[in-house]
Amino acid sequence: MAYNFLAVERDQVYLLPPSVADWLPEDHLAWFVLDAVDEMDLAAFYAGYRTDGWGAAAHDPKMMVALTLYAYCLGVRSSRQIERACHVDLGFKVVAANQCPDHTTVARFRQRHQEAMASVFTSSLRLCAQTGMVSLGVVAVDGTKMGCPAALDANRTKDHIEAAVQKMFEEAAAQDAAEDAALDAGVTGDEPPAHLRGKAARRERLAAAKAELEAQDKAAKEAHEAHLAERAEKEQASGKKLRGRKPKAPDTSEAKANISDPESRIMKTKDGYIQGYNAQAVANEEQVVVAAEVTDEHNDMGQLHPMIEATNRSLYDAGITERPTKLLADAGYASEDNLARLDDSDPDCFIATRNMNKNPQPRNGRRGPLRADATLVDKMDRKVSTASGRAIYTKRQHIIEPVFGQTKDARGARRFMRRGKAAAQSEWKLLMGTHNLLKIYRRSLSDAATAPWSRMAVSS
């Protein structure tokens, strides 16, 4: 009696259909990404390439953009993992048109087109608007800490950095003298010695870290002098000295900068400290991100107005005329200065002034009429404490928190891949742009009126 098994023939000529178009189902994410890229303006990606046909052939930027977006949608951000997937994953093979760019090509493409990659976010927002997913009645803003390719142990004081720079200069001078002696013997000396290769980049990072510390020192001293001048002005106006001790000059001797990524900062999270950046986002009730920015400030206090401006700017760039009517924010954005700067052109803000779950009682401890000298923070606290205010503010958690959860947990993006604030800004916009694309794709699968999205429902 013979076994009845399917034949295993690894020498078969065609293991897949001859046409790439038949490799994946019509509603697969790969086809959706390709259709979405067809709708994007990619002129910025083509700007740096020759048009005379000379030189070695390069990968088509349109294919490389689609490959990058598809990889980020799946949480594959390593250039080596992208190269590997192009060899073994059908979705990647379809997007890359059965080509396999190596990891160096992928990494250099992202680096070369850093600014253009950020424009993908605007394109995604425009596509969301075409599908009716950019309702702007209520939006919410929040920040999340993202790590970077720099260790906490790489933070150094100014004295340590100056000593390291001096040591490198001494090594370079000694090497120059050795090369001069060798050249007398007929050595060309065109290539740097092995033990000094790569030190130029390190020297640049040390110089940047030193400059960063000097800038912080200068800013601290200027703030101290401004504070003293303000105190003196008040004392002169009142005719008597202010109570309390006179502010001491700031001590910046122990201030540190990171020699791997001088622009990054030490960020406190609920799980401890990380070296990285504070990534900000504004989202609407469909969890579509309408603004995405990166800052090196460890808290959210100074980000309220910049994010309002960023929202207006990104909506304008996407050709969307509507503006948010209500903005929700947690207690990290609450301050007298932030509230005082709000005007009629800004959204109606609902900002918590305390942890609403742990501290349900109003700030002043009572629910009666506010005192005549109530601060703006007290007035905002009363606004979000009312039944109607609480009902609106409760939406915040359901709007913005899932955005970070889907990015960090579902796609595994908890740290940026490249050093520098500009690189982090570009990648954050890419992450939020692909987040928006995934929102459109999932809507298409669940919406019977438009699913499946086939070549190209987005444009309709």
NURO-36911 format. One record per residue (C-alpha): x, y, z; residue in three letters. Coordinates in nm, 4 decimals, decimal comma. Example, Ala and Ser with C-alpha at 12.3 -4.5 7.8 and 13.67 -1.06 7.14 Angstrom:
REM NURO-36911
> east  north  up  aa
> 1,2300  -0,4500  0,7800  ALA
> 1,3670  -0,1060  0,7140  SER
//
This chain:
REM NURO-36911
> east  north  up  aa
> 0,0000  0,0000  0,0000  MET
> 0,1489  0,3378  -0,1043  ALA
> 0,1244  0,6613  0,0944  TYR
> -0,0951  0,9319  -0,0541  ASN
> 0,1218  1,2443  -0,0066  PHE
> 0,1548  1,5606  -0,2084  LEU
> 0,4639  1,5488  -0,4255  ALA
> 0,7708  1,7355  -0,2967  VAL
> 0,9543  1,8599  -0,6064  GLU
> 1,2132  2,1237  -0,5273  ARG
> 1,3547  2,1067  -0,8800  ASP
> 1,0251  2,2222  -1,0333  GLN
> 1,0832  2,5162  -1,2695  VAL
> 0,7893  2,7268  -1,1492  TYR
> 0,7104  2,7109  -0,7773  LEU
> 0,5210  3,0411  -0,8057  LEU
> 0,2966  3,1833  -1,0771  PRO
> 0,5054  3,3401  -1,3574  PRO
> 0,3468  3,6817  -1,2963  SER
> 0,4378  3,8737  -0,9796  VAL
> 0,0843  4,0141  -0,9820  ALA
> -0,0488  3,6676  -0,8923  ASP
> 0,1789  3,6093  -0,5930  TRP
> -0,0362  3,7885  -0,3351  LEU
> -0,4116  3,8340  -0,2817  PRO
> -0,5569  4,1557  -0,4162  GLU
> -0,6220  4,3072  -0,0715  ASP
> -0,2688  4,2449  0,0607  HIS
> -0,0854  4,5309  0,2356  LEU
> 0,1912  4,5234  -0,0285  ALA
> -0,0511  4,6213  -0,3063  TRP
> -0,2010  4,8916  -0,0879  PHE
> 0,1416  5,0464  -0,0190  VAL
> 0,2246  5,0416  -0,3912  LEU
> -0,1066  5,2094  -0,4713  ASP
> -0,0498  5,4707  -0,1997  ALA
> 0,2998  5,5499  -0,3315  VAL
> 0,1499  5,6006  -0,6783  ASP
> -0,0525  5,8877  -0,5293  GLU
> 0,2471  6,0579  -0,3639  MET
> 0,4581  6,3411  -0,5003  ASP
> 0,8089  6,1938  -0,5117  LEU
> 0,9844  6,4766  -0,6952  ALA
> 1,2131  6,5411  -0,3971  ALA
> 1,3441  6,1837  -0,4163  PHE
> 1,4436  6,2194  -0,7819  TYR
> 1,6131  6,5585  -0,7452  ALA
> 1,9657  6,4296  -0,6816  GLY
> 1,9883  6,1783  -0,9679  TYR
> 2,1487  6,2311  -1,3079  ARG
> 1,9175  6,2663  -1,6072  THR
> 2,1753  6,2069  -1,8833  ASP
> 2,1925  5,8278  -1,8429  GLY
> 2,5588  5,8246  -1,7401  TRP
> 2,6926  5,6198  -1,4510  GLY
> 2,5852  5,2908  -1,3021  ALA
> 2,2137  5,2188  -1,2830  ALA
> 2,0503  5,3006  -0,9480  ALA
> 1,7418  5,1521  -0,7884  HIS
> 1,4272  5,3446  -0,8765  ASP
> 1,3505  5,5869  -0,5874  PRO
> 0,9811  5,5059  -0,6218  LYS
> 1,0541  5,1393  -0,5521  MET
> 1,2849  5,2290  -0,2633  MET
> 1,0200  5,4554  -0,1059  VAL
> 0,7587  5,1805  -0,1359  ALA
> 1,0022  4,9268  0,0119  LEU
> 1,0787  5,1571  0,3069  THR
> 0,7110  5,2277  0,3762  LEU
> 0,6148  4,8618  0,3540  TYR
> 0,8971  4,7630  0,5883  ALA
> 0,8038  5,0302  0,8446  TYR
> 0,4378  4,9263  0,8281  CYS
> 0,5474  4,5789  0,9368  LEU
> 0,7900  4,7063  1,2007  GLY
> 1,0979  4,6024  0,9987  VAL
> 1,3358  4,8980  1,0277  ARG
> 1,6829  4,7434  1,0223  SER
> 1,8450  4,7755  0,6783  SER
> 1,9887  4,4235  0,7139  ARG
> 1,6468  4,2814  0,7992  GLN
> 1,4981  4,4614  0,4980  ILE
> 1,7660  4,3109  0,2721  GLU
> 1,7019  3,9645  0,4181  ARG
> 1,3251  4,0007  0,3720  ALA
> 1,3721  4,0901  0,0043  CYS
> 1,5226  3,7439  -0,0422  HIS
> 1,2680  3,5351  0,1485  VAL
> 0,9397  3,7296  0,1934  ASP
> 0,6833  3,7388  -0,0880  LEU
> 0,5442  4,0755  0,0178  GLY
> 0,8900  4,2339  0,0059  PHE
> 0,9628  4,0635  -0,3272  LYS
> 0,6468  4,2114  -0,4795  VAL
> 0,7148  4,5614  -0,3481  VAL
> 1,0801  4,5479  -0,4608  ALA
> 0,9776  4,4062  -0,8022  ALA
> 1,1830  4,0940  -0,7263  ASN
> 1,4968  4,3056  -0,6782  GLN
> 1,7159  4,2737  -0,3679  CYS
> 1,8879  4,6003  -0,2717  PRO
> 2,1604  4,5352  -0,0168  ASP
> 2,1504  4,6784  0,3350  HIS
> 2,4054  4,9494  0,2522  THR
> 2,1869  5,0759  -0,0325  THR
> 1,8804  5,0798  0,1945  VAL
> 2,0634  5,2635  0,4735  ALA
> 2,2181  5,5200  0,2394  ARG
> 1,8848  5,5828  0,0687  PHE
> 1,7210  5,6697  0,4003  ARG
> 2,0147  5,8898  0,4986  GLN
> 2,0382  6,0636  0,1621  ARG
> 1,6658  6,1381  0,1479  HIS
> 1,6222  6,2217  0,5149  GLN
> 1,4200  6,5393  0,4544  GLU
> 1,2179  6,3895  0,1700  ALA
> 1,1253  6,0913  0,3894  MET
> 0,9628  6,3330  0,6336  ALA
> 0,7325  6,4497  0,3519  SER
> 0,5751  6,1024  0,3483  VAL
> 0,3838  6,2095  0,6586  PHE
> 0,2186  6,4949  0,4662  THR
> 0,1297  6,2568  0,1833  SER
> -0,0280  6,0105  0,4273  SER
> -0,2334  6,2899  0,5826  LEU
> -0,3541  6,3947  0,2392  ARG
> -0,4631  6,0377  0,1633  LEU
> -0,6450  6,0193  0,4968  CYS
> -0,8312  6,3375  0,4044  ALA
> -0,9357  6,1838  0,0704  GLN
> -1,0900  5,8902  0,2559  THR
> -1,2738  6,1129  0,5064  GLY
> -1,0623  6,0192  0,8072  MET
> -0,9415  6,3666  0,9061  VAL
> -1,2253  6,4956  1,1213  SER
> -1,0898  6,7764  1,3385  LEU
> -1,3599  6,8402  1,5952  GLY
> -1,1476  6,7010  1,8796  VAL
> -0,7737  6,6283  1,8775  VAL
> -0,5366  6,5200  2,1513  ALA
> -0,1661  6,5894  2,2023  VAL
> 0,0883  6,3879  2,3974  ASP
> 0,4532  6,2900  2,3981  GLY
> 0,6408  5,9632  2,4361  THR
> 1,0074  5,8994  2,5063  LYS
> 1,2026  5,7299  2,2280  MET
> 1,5524  5,5925  2,2701  GLY
> 1,8409  5,6552  2,0310  CYS
> 2,1646  5,4718  1,9334  PRO
> 2,3563  5,6156  2,2291  ALA
> 2,4228  5,4704  2,5736  ALA
> 2,3567  5,6425  2,9039  LEU
> 2,7175  5,5650  2,9956  ASP
> 2,8355  5,7825  2,7055  ALA
> 2,7458  6,1055  2,8892  ASN
> 3,0541  6,3083  2,9825  ARG
> 3,1285  6,6348  3,1619  THR
> 3,2892  6,9289  2,9841  LYS
> 3,6255  6,8660  3,1544  ASP
> 3,6281  6,5038  3,0407  HIS
> 3,5404  6,6028  2,6836  ILE
> 3,8117  6,8695  2,6728  GLU
> 4,0675  6,6152  2,7971  ALA
> 3,9593  6,3653  2,5300  ALA
> 3,9828  6,6288  2,2549  VAL
> 4,3278  6,7348  2,3746  GLN
> 4,4433  6,3726  2,3738  LYS
> 4,3217  6,3266  2,0173  MET
> 4,5046  6,6424  1,9046  PHE
> 4,8237  6,5143  2,0660  GLU
> 4,7869  6,1765  1,8946  GLU
> 4,7258  6,3468  1,5609  ALA
> 5,0330  6,5686  1,6057  ALA
> 5,2477  6,2692  1,6921  ALA
> 5,1182  6,0812  1,3903  GLN
> 5,1890  6,3802  1,1625  ASP
> 5,5479  6,3842  1,2841  ALA
> 5,5811  6,0103  1,2209  ALA
> 5,4355  6,0474  0,8695  GLU
> 5,6738  6,3340  0,7904  ASP
> 5,9653  6,1125  0,8843  ALA
> 5,8285  5,8274  0,6737  ALA
> 5,7722  6,0528  0,3723  LEU
> 6,1428  6,1347  0,3687  ASP
> 6,1954  5,7641  0,2987  ALA
> 5,9641  5,7794  -0,0037  GLY
> 5,6303  5,6768  0,1549  VAL
> 5,3276  5,8469  -0,0052  THR
> 5,1208  5,8722  0,3117  GLY
> 4,7924  5,9087  0,1196  ASP
> 4,5889  5,6832  0,3530  GLU
> 4,5385  5,7469  0,7250  PRO
> 4,6957  5,4955  0,9642  PRO
> 4,4696  5,2173  1,0895  ALA
> 4,4701  5,3311  1,4523  HIS
> 4,3433  5,6776  1,3551  LEU
> 4,0740  5,5735  1,1057  ARG
> 3,7287  5,6738  1,2215  GLY
> 3,8569  5,9275  1,4724  LYS
> 3,7494  6,2208  1,2576  ALA
> 3,3830  6,1382  1,3187  ALA
> 3,4537  6,0861  1,6889  ARG
> 3,6293  6,4232  1,7056  ARG
> 3,3270  6,5889  1,5460  GLU
> 3,0954  6,4303  1,8037  ARG
> 3,3234  6,5408  2,0886  LEU
> 3,3297  6,8944  1,9506  ALA
> 2,9510  6,8922  1,9175  ALA
> 2,9127  6,7655  2,2753  ALA
> 3,1464  7,0368  2,4027  LYS
> 2,9556  7,3050  2,2089  ALA
> 2,6292  7,1737  2,3510  GLU
> 2,7577  7,2023  2,7080  LEU
> 2,8884  7,5523  2,6418  GLU
> 2,5477  7,6528  2,5040  ALA
> 2,3738  7,5100  2,8115  GLN
> 2,6162  7,6946  3,0377  ASP
> 2,5550  8,0214  2,8552  LYS
> 2,1766  7,9762  2,8644  ALA
> 2,1838  7,9004  3,2386  ALA
> 2,3900  8,2117  3,3115  LYS
> 2,1654  8,4315  3,0989  GLU
> 1,8559  8,2955  3,2740  ALA
> 2,0190  8,3617  3,6128  HIS
> 2,1068  8,7189  3,5176  GLU
> 1,7548  8,7784  3,3855  ALA
> 1,6126  8,6483  3,7130  HIS
> 1,8351  8,8796  3,9145  LEU
> 1,7363  9,1748  3,6979  ALA
> 1,3688  9,0910  3,7476  GLU
> 1,4153  9,0741  4,1251  ARG
> 1,6001  9,4070  4,1248  ALA
> 1,3224  9,5683  3,9247  GLU
> 1,0585  9,4440  4,1682  LYS
> 1,2613  9,5638  4,4674  GLU
> 1,3046  9,9061  4,3122  GLN
> 0,9341  9,9340  4,2372  ALA
> 0,8302  9,8284  4,5895  SER
> 1,1078  10,0117  4,7724  GLY
> 1,2003  9,7073  4,9810  LYS
> 1,3930  9,3870  4,9370  LYS
> 1,2177  9,0675  4,8422  LEU
> 1,1945  8,7975  5,1040  ARG
> 1,3991  8,4807  5,0757  GLY
> 1,7540  8,4098  4,9766  ARG
> 1,9116  8,5671  4,6735  LYS
> 1,9324  8,3104  4,3898  PRO
> 2,2727  8,1465  4,3556  LYS
> 2,4612  8,1358  4,0291  ALA
> 2,4006  7,8073  3,8435  PRO
> 2,6641  7,5373  3,8843  ASP
> 2,7137  7,3702  3,5453  THR
> 3,0396  7,1936  3,6281  SER
> 2,8620  6,8579  3,6514  GLU
> 2,6482  6,9068  3,3395  ALA
> 2,6928  6,6277  3,0869  LYS
> 2,6503  6,5729  2,7151  ALA
> 2,6428  6,2455  2,5243  ASN
> 2,9514  6,1889  2,3100  ILE
> 2,7685  5,9383  2,0849  SER
> 2,4681  6,1625  2,0121  ASP
> 2,5287  6,5133  2,1528  PRO
> 2,1778  6,6299  2,0582  GLU
> 2,0045  6,3594  2,2611  SER
> 1,9116  6,3931  2,6271  ARG
> 1,8584  6,1749  2,9307  ILE
> 1,4847  6,1033  2,9421  MET
> 1,2931  5,9752  3,2417  LYS
> 1,0296  5,7083  3,1750  THR
> 0,8114  5,4943  3,3974  LYS
> 1,0649  5,2137  3,3508  ASP
> 1,3720  5,4213  3,4318  GLY
> 1,6029  5,6458  3,2313  TYR
> 1,6905  5,6249  2,8624  ILE
> 1,9065  5,8268  2,6251  GLN
> 1,6873  5,9688  2,3533  GLY
> 1,4255  6,2226  2,2525  TYR
> 1,0713  6,3311  2,3372  ASN
> 0,8485  6,2445  2,0392  ALA
> 0,5271  6,4487  2,0175  GLN
> 0,2088  6,3690  1,8242  ALA
> -0,1384  6,5160  1,7725  VAL
> -0,4180  6,2779  1,6676  ALA
> -0,7899  6,3022  1,5946  ASN
> -1,0745  6,0755  1,7034  GLU
> -0,9975  5,8301  1,4192  GLU
> -0,6438  5,8065  1,5677  GLN
> -0,5025  5,9645  1,2541  VAL
> -0,1887  6,1616  1,3397  VAL
> -0,2135  6,5198  1,2137  VAL
> 0,1163  6,6503  1,3544  ALA
> 0,4432  6,4831  1,4561  ALA
> 0,7543  6,6516  1,5972  GLU
> 1,0631  6,5564  1,7991  VAL
> 1,2128  6,7655  2,0792  THR
> 1,5111  6,7230  2,3093  ASP
> 1,3208  6,8653  2,6084  GLU
> 1,2507  6,5959  2,8641  HIS
> 0,9025  6,7220  2,9628  ASN
> 0,5965  6,8388  2,7703  ASP
> 0,5544  7,1770  2,9376  MET
> 0,6989  7,3785  2,6508  GLY
> 0,5364  7,1800  2,3708  GLN
> 0,1727  7,2948  2,3790  LEU
> 0,2018  7,5948  2,1489  HIS
> 0,4686  7,4445  1,9199  PRO
> 0,2398  7,1452  1,8601  MET
> -0,0588  7,3708  1,7889  ILE
> 0,1546  7,5507  1,5307  GLU
> 0,2823  7,2192  1,3927  ALA
> -0,0763  7,0967  1,3535  THR
> -0,1788  7,4047  1,1574  ASN
> 0,1346  7,3771  0,9431  ARG
> 0,0922  7,0077  0,8590  SER
> -0,2773  7,0530  0,7767  LEU
> -0,1898  7,3449  0,5490  TYR
> 0,0822  7,1405  0,3750  ASP
> -0,1695  6,8591  0,3193  ALA
> -0,4198  7,1007  0,1659  GLY
> -0,6691  7,0646  0,4525  ILE
> -0,8516  7,3881  0,5367  THR
> -1,0322  7,2666  0,8492  GLU
> -0,8698  7,3305  1,1874  ARG
> -0,9192  7,1592  1,5264  PRO
> -1,1916  7,3063  1,7471  THR
> -1,0970  7,1298  2,0733  LYS
> -0,7556  7,0190  2,1998  LEU
> -0,7059  6,7705  2,4833  LEU
> -0,3822  6,7455  2,6821  ALA
> -0,2680  6,5895  3,0084  ASP
> -0,1211  6,7693  3,3097  ALA
> 0,2265  6,7777  3,1553  GLY
> 0,1142  7,0710  2,9382  TYR
> -0,0532  7,2744  3,2155  ALA
> 0,1128  7,6017  3,3192  SER
> 0,0125  7,9626  3,3726  GLU
> 0,2282  8,0726  3,0802  ASP
> 0,0794  7,8172  2,8390  ASN
> -0,2763  7,9131  2,9318  LEU
> -0,2022  8,2862  2,9175  ALA
> -0,0712  8,2551  2,5615  ARG
> -0,3879  8,0907  2,4276  LEU
> -0,6008  8,3186  2,2097  ASP
> -0,9090  8,3014  1,9890  ASP
> -0,7151  8,1510  1,6988  SER
> -0,6199  7,8471  1,9076  ASP
> -0,8461  7,5469  1,9716  PRO
> -1,0631  7,5367  2,2832  ASP
> -0,8229  7,3582  2,5193  CYS
> -0,9126  7,1034  2,7862  PHE
> -0,5920  7,0511  2,9834  ILE
> -0,5735  6,8480  3,3021  ALA
> -0,3970  7,0206  3,5895  THR
> -0,3522  6,7036  3,7965  ARG
> -0,3835  6,3285  3,7651  ASN
> -0,7591  6,2992  3,7184  MET
> -0,7689  5,9358  3,8350  ASN
> -0,5454  5,9608  4,1425  LYS
> -0,6643  6,3088  4,2447  ASN
> -1,0355  6,3418  4,1593  PRO
> -1,0867  6,6419  4,3890  GLN
> -1,0428  6,9938  4,2446  PRO
> -0,7130  7,1692  4,3099  ARG
> -0,8678  7,4078  4,5628  ASN
> -1,0370  7,1195  4,7426  GLY
> -1,3934  7,2403  4,6853  ARG
> -1,6465  7,2565  4,4037  ARG
> -1,8108  7,5894  4,4881  GLY
> -1,7563  7,9213  4,3093  PRO
> -1,3938  8,0115  4,2355  LEU
> -1,2272  8,2925  4,4237  ARG
> -1,1877  8,6255  4,2474  ALA
> -0,8087  8,5850  4,2413  ASP
> -0,8202  8,2333  4,0945  ALA
> -0,5317  8,1567  3,8618  THR
> -0,5687  8,0408  3,5013  LEU
> -0,4651  7,6942  3,6131  VAL
> -0,7445  7,6944  3,8729  ASP
> -0,9943  7,8018  3,6074  LYS
> -0,8779  7,5277  3,3708  MET
> -0,9021  7,2764  3,6545  ASP
> -1,2630  7,3773  3,7112  ARG
> -1,3290  7,3528  3,3355  LYS
> -1,2161  6,9902  3,3099  VAL
> -1,3795  6,9002  3,6460  SER
> -1,7347  6,9706  3,5313  THR
> -1,9465  6,6866  3,3980  ALA
> -1,9297  6,8173  3,0420  SER
> -1,5588  6,8955  3,0658  GLY
> -1,4756  6,5541  3,2052  ARG
> -1,6800  6,3864  2,9304  ALA
> -1,4730  6,5643  2,6673  ILE
> -1,1383  6,5148  2,8418  TYR
> -1,2015  6,1408  2,8831  THR
> -1,1632  6,1061  2,5059  LYS
> -0,7934  6,1963  2,5312  ARG
> -0,6779  5,8541  2,6423  GLN
> -0,8709  5,6754  2,3669  HIS
> -0,7389  5,9116  2,1001  ILE
> -0,3647  5,9473  2,1538  ILE
> -0,2525  5,6584  2,3743  GLU
> -0,3315  5,3851  2,1155  PRO
> -0,1097  5,5673  1,8646  VAL
> 0,1943  5,5151  2,0861  PHE
> 0,0874  5,1627  2,1795  GLY
> 0,0523  5,0574  1,8157  GLN
> 0,3876  5,2156  1,7312  THR
> 0,5907  5,0835  2,0239  LYS
> 0,4258  4,7499  2,0996  ASP
> 0,2669  4,6347  1,7730  ALA
> 0,5526  4,7515  1,5488  ARG
> 0,8331  4,7403  1,8047  GLY
> 0,9581  5,0951  1,7380  ALA
> 1,0887  5,1997  2,0792  ARG
> 1,4075  5,3695  1,9647  ARG
> 1,5299  5,5606  1,6633  PHE
> 1,7726  5,3930  1,4256  MET
> 2,0082  5,6850  1,3580  ARG
> 2,1812  5,9535  1,5617  ARG
> 2,0948  6,3218  1,5637  GLY
> 1,7766  6,5199  1,6133  LYS
> 1,7203  6,5705  1,2394  ALA
> 1,7431  6,1949  1,1774  ALA
> 1,5068  6,1283  1,4697  ALA
> 1,2614  6,3874  1,3347  GLN
> 1,2673  6,2255  0,9900  SER
> 1,2105  5,8767  1,1297  GLU
> 0,9327  5,9875  1,3653  TRP
> 0,7441  6,1431  1,0740  LYS
> 0,8013  5,8236  0,8768  LEU
> 0,6643  5,6172  1,1655  LEU
> 0,3585  5,8396  1,1994  MET
> 0,3093  5,8479  0,8223  GLY
> 0,3046  5,4683  0,8030  THR
> 0,0753  5,4652  1,1072  HIS
> -0,1722  5,6715  0,9032  ASN
> -0,1345  5,4431  0,6023  LEU
> -0,2127  5,1421  0,8202  LEU
> -0,5255  5,3208  0,9459  LYS
> -0,6455  5,3649  0,5875  ILE
> -0,5610  5,0044  0,5000  TYR
> -0,7427  4,8588  0,8008  ARG
> -1,0420  5,0819  0,7331  ARG
> -1,0491  4,9476  0,3779  SER
> -1,0582  4,5890  0,5019  LEU
> -1,3439  4,6541  0,7441  SER
> -1,5471  4,8853  0,5220  ASP
> -1,7571  4,6779  0,2846  ALA
> -1,8198  4,9803  0,0643  ALA
> -1,4559  5,0200  -0,0353  THR
> -1,2864  4,6838  0,0370  ALA
> -1,0881  4,5431  -0,1248  PRO
> -0,8724  4,8386  -0,2217  TRP
> -0,7665  4,7398  -0,5654  SER
> -0,5507  4,9609  -0,7881  ARG
> -0,6537  5,2324  -0,6509  MET
> -0,9495  5,2990  -0,4273  ALA
> -0,7576  5,5761  -0,2495  VAL
> -0,7804  5,8034  -0,5532  SER
> -1,1586  5,7784  -0,5765  SER
//
